[in-house]
Structures are given as C-alpha cells and as structure tokens.
C-alpha cells in the first residue's frame, strides 16, 4: 500500500528522530520512503512529523514552520551541552529569594523578536563538514558562531525552588537550550535544560499525533494527513 502522507508522531524521550523512522520501517514496511519535518533531540519528546512517500517533497517547507515548546530549566548548575545529557557541574549557587516569575518574565521579554543566537558547541552545525558536537567531544577549540532567529513568544509559566518552566514559540533553527541558558544567564543564574517537549509544529499539535505503539496496528492511519 502506497501512502503520500504526513504522519505526526509523539516521539518519546530516549529515542532519536531516526530511531522513530527506523521503527516505522521495521514495523510497517521496510521500503517506505520516509523523511521528517525537523529532528528532535533524544532527551526531548513531542511532535515529530514523518513524511511518507511524496510528502518528503514538503520537507523544506515543513521544517521552516514555527515550533512551540514547553521547557523546564534547572537552576544553580550547568552542563557542557546545556541540557541534561551533558556533563553536569553543580555550582552550589544560592538562588535569590526575590527572584520571581515577574522578574524572569521581564528579562524574557527582551528576547522576543529577531535576535542573534549563539550556536551551541554541542550541535549538528558543521565546521568544514564536521559537526560541532564531534569537535566538542574531541576537546577542540571552535570559533564562536551565531545566527539570526525569531522568538515569537516566550512566557514564564512558573518558578518553584530551583526550576523554571516556560513555553516559547520560535522560528526554525532555534536552539531552546541556548535560549534557556542565555535568558537565565542574563539574570546571573547558571542553568541547564532538564526537560523539553515540542508541543506544536505549525498546525500539528500533540492532540494530532499518534504514538509509536500505534505502528503495529492501523491506528496510526487515523492521524495521517494526505498531501
């Protein structure tokens, strides 16, 4: 059976985007032509668009859609990757008791709009064809690189003890862990991203996603969108 469809999947934590593609091929059909509408880090969960058949031609278009995330940042510690997967360093930093949601929101407002964002060393961006994360793992020094991105919204949901929860809608290519780090660093606080959920890509939100367990039945077809 041939399908030319977009299949929104709720990617679980611990799997790469390509793990999901491989699982679909293994469970459904090994010869499917499959692409994606933007990868999602293994430590993150949420919306991943699988592009089946001729839908792969929409890869460039779909990857440029704005994306919405919900994130949890851990305060008073840092990670070399800026997220929970890296080498963690506890700073024993005392968080100012006067730090409120309103104060963080005031700082967050300064990030909304078009900004210049530093590209993390632990990223797939390449230097002379080599991903930065490979160079970082070798301990090589890299020239700092930045790019223009757009932060459409950045809303602080809560601060409790040593964690800040926020939601943000951003342009394609935005590094949420870098955004989180830069925001809290502007307040003098070390942090790393502890949890990340992609809640939406364009019109596709979590309510429209199938689960990877649906691959073994025809239930995933209920969520597939014909192009």
C-alpha positions as CSV (number, residue, x, y, z in Angstrom):
1,X,0.0,0.0,0.0
2,X,1.4,3.4,-1.1
3,X,0.9,6.4,1.1
4,X,1.8,10.0,0.4
5,X,1.1,11.4,3.9
6,X,2.3,13.5,6.8
7,X,2.2,11.4,10.0
8,X,2.5,13.4,13.2
9,X,4.1,11.2,15.9
10,X,4.6,11.8,19.6
11,X,8.3,11.0,19.9
12,X,9.2,9.6,23.4
13,X,12.2,10.5,25.4
14,X,15.3,8.4,24.7
15,X,14.7,7.9,21.0
16,X,16.3,9.8,18.2
17,X,14.2,11.0,15.3
18,X,15.9,8.4,13.1
19,X,15.1,5.7,15.7
20,X,11.4,6.5,15.1
21,X,11.9,6.3,11.3
22,X,13.7,3.0,11.6
23,X,10.9,1.6,13.9
24,X,8.2,2.7,11.4
25,X,10.1,0.9,8.6
26,X,10.6,-2.2,10.6
27,X,7.0,-2.5,11.9
28,X,5.1,-1.1,8.9
29,X,7.1,-1.6,5.7
30,X,10.9,-1.6,5.1
31,X,10.7,0.0,1.7
32,X,8.8,3.2,2.6
33,X,10.4,6.4,1.5
34,X,10.4,8.5,4.7
35,X,11.7,11.9,5.7
36,X,11.0,14.2,8.6
37,X,9.8,17.8,9.2
38,X,12.6,18.7,11.7
39,X,14.5,16.5,14.1
40,X,14.1,16.4,17.9
41,X,16.8,15.7,20.4
42,X,16.8,12.3,22.1
43,X,16.2,13.8,25.6
44,X,13.2,15.7,24.3
45,X,9.7,14.4,23.5
46,X,6.8,15.7,21.5
47,X,5.7,16.4,17.9
48,X,7.8,14.8,15.1
49,X,6.5,14.9,11.6
50,X,7.2,11.8,9.5
51,X,6.9,12.4,5.8
52,X,5.8,9.4,3.8
53,X,6.2,8.9,0.0
54,X,5.8,12.1,-2.0
55,X,5.3,14.0,1.3
56,X,9.1,14.1,1.5
57,X,9.0,16.8,-1.1
58,X,7.5,19.1,1.6
59,X,10.5,18.6,3.9
60,X,11.9,22.0,3.3
61,X,8.5,23.7,3.7
62,X,7.5,21.9,6.8
63,X,10.9,22.3,8.5
64,X,10.5,26.1,8.3
65,X,7.2,26.2,10.2
66,X,7.3,27.9,13.7
67,X,7.5,25.5,16.6
68,X,6.2,25.6,20.1
69,X,8.0,24.1,23.1
70,X,7.4,23.7,26.8
71,X,10.7,23.5,28.8
72,X,11.9,23.0,32.3
73,X,15.2,24.6,33.3
74,X,17.2,23.5,36.4
75,X,18.9,26.4,38.2
76,X,22.1,26.5,40.1
77,X,24.0,24.1,37.9
78,X,25.4,23.9,34.4
79,X,26.0,21.3,31.7
80,X,28.6,21.4,28.9
81,X,25.8,20.5,26.4
82,X,23.4,23.0,28.1
83,X,21.0,20.1,28.7
84,X,20.5,17.1,31.0
85,X,22.5,14.8,28.7
86,X,25.8,16.6,29.3
87,X,28.5,16.6,32.0
88,X,26.8,18.3,34.9
89,X,28.6,20.7,37.2
90,X,26.8,21.8,40.4
91,X,27.7,25.4,41.2
92,X,26.2,25.5,44.7
93,X,24.7,28.8,43.6
94,X,22.2,30.4,46.0
95,X,19.1,31.4,44.1
96,X,18.0,34.9,45.2
97,X,14.7,34.5,47.1
98,X,13.5,37.7,45.5
99,X,13.6,36.1,42.1
100,X,10.0,35.9,40.9
101,X,8.2,34.8,37.8
102,X,7.6,38.5,37.0
103,X,11.3,39.3,37.2
104,X,12.2,36.4,34.9
105,X,9.3,37.4,32.5
106,X,10.7,41.0,32.3
107,X,14.1,39.5,31.2
108,X,12.3,37.1,28.8
109,X,10.5,40.0,27.1
110,X,13.9,41.3,25.9
111,X,14.5,38.1,23.9
112,X,11.2,38.4,22.0
113,X,11.6,39.3,18.3
114,X,14.5,38.8,16.0
115,X,17.7,38.1,17.9
116,X,21.2,36.9,17.3
117,X,21.7,33.4,18.9
118,X,25.0,31.7,19.6
119,X,25.2,28.2,18.0
120,X,26.0,25.7,20.8
121,X,29.2,23.8,20.5
122,X,27.2,20.6,21.0
123,X,25.1,20.9,17.9
124,X,24.9,19.4,14.5
125,X,26.0,22.7,12.8
126,X,29.1,21.9,10.8
127,X,32.6,23.4,10.5
128,X,34.3,22.4,7.3
129,X,31.9,19.5,7.0
130,X,32.4,18.2,10.6
131,X,29.5,18.6,13.1
132,X,30.4,20.9,16.0
133,X,29.5,18.3,18.6
134,X,32.1,15.9,17.2
135,X,34.8,18.6,17.6
136,X,33.5,19.5,21.1
137,X,33.8,15.8,22.1
138,X,37.4,15.9,20.9
139,X,38.1,18.9,23.1
140,X,38.9,21.1,20.1
141,X,38.5,24.9,20.3
142,X,35.9,26.3,18.0
143,X,35.3,29.8,16.7
144,X,32.0,31.1,18.1
145,X,29.2,31.3,15.6
146,X,25.8,32.9,15.7
147,X,22.7,33.3,13.6
148,X,19.5,35.3,13.4
149,X,16.4,33.7,14.8
150,X,12.9,34.9,15.8
151,X,11.3,34.4,19.2
152,X,7.6,34.9,18.6
153,X,6.6,34.3,22.3
154,X,8.4,33.5,25.5
155,X,6.2,33.0,28.5
156,X,7.3,32.1,32.0
157,X,4.8,29.7,33.5
158,X,6.3,29.2,36.9
159,X,9.3,29.2,39.2
160,X,9.5,26.8,42.1
161,X,12.5,26.0,44.2
162,X,15.3,25.5,41.6
163,X,13.2,25.0,38.4
164,X,11.7,27.4,35.9
165,X,9.0,26.3,33.5
166,X,8.4,28.3,30.3
167,X,6.7,28.0,26.9
168,X,8.0,29.5,23.7
169,X,7.1,29.7,20.0
170,X,10.2,30.2,17.8
171,X,11.4,30.2,14.2
172,X,13.0,27.2,12.6
173,X,16.6,26.5,13.7
174,X,16.3,28.0,17.2
175,X,18.2,26.1,20.0
176,X,15.9,26.1,23.0
177,X,18.7,25.0,25.4
178,X,20.7,28.0,24.3
179,X,17.7,30.3,24.7
180,X,17.1,28.9,28.2
181,X,20.7,29.3,29.2
182,X,21.0,32.9,27.8
183,X,17.8,34.0,29.4
184,X,18.8,32.8,32.9
185,X,22.4,33.9,32.5
186,X,21.2,37.4,31.8
187,X,19.9,37.2,35.4
188,X,23.2,35.9,36.7
189,X,22.0,32.3,37.1
190,X,23.7,29.2,35.9
191,X,21.3,26.6,34.5
192,X,20.7,23.8,32.1
193,X,17.6,22.4,30.3
194,X,16.2,19.5,32.2
195,X,13.1,18.7,30.1
196,X,11.8,19.7,26.7
197,X,8.6,18.9,24.9
198,X,7.7,20.1,21.4
199,X,4.0,20.8,21.6
200,X,3.4,22.1,18.1
201,X,4.8,22.4,14.6
202,X,2.6,24.7,12.5
203,X,-0.9,23.3,12.7
204,X,0.2,20.0,14.1
205,X,0.0,19.7,17.9
206,X,0.2,16.8,20.3
207,X,-3.5,16.1,20.1
208,X,-3.0,15.2,16.4
209,X,-0.1,12.8,17.0
210,X,-0.1,9.0,17.0
211,X,2.0,7.0,19.5
212,X,4.8,4.8,18.3
213,X,2.9,1.8,19.7
214,X,0.2,2.6,17.0
215,X,2.7,1.5,14.3
216,X,1.8,-2.2,15.0
217,X,-1.8,-1.6,14.2
218,X,-3.7,0.5,11.7
219,X,-4.5,3.2,14.4
220,X,-1.6,5.4,13.1
221,X,-3.6,5.9,9.9
222,X,-6.2,7.8,11.8
223,X,-3.6,10.5,12.4
224,X,-2.0,10.6,8.9
225,X,-2.8,13.6,6.7
226,X,-3.0,13.1,3.0
227,X,-1.0,15.7,1.0
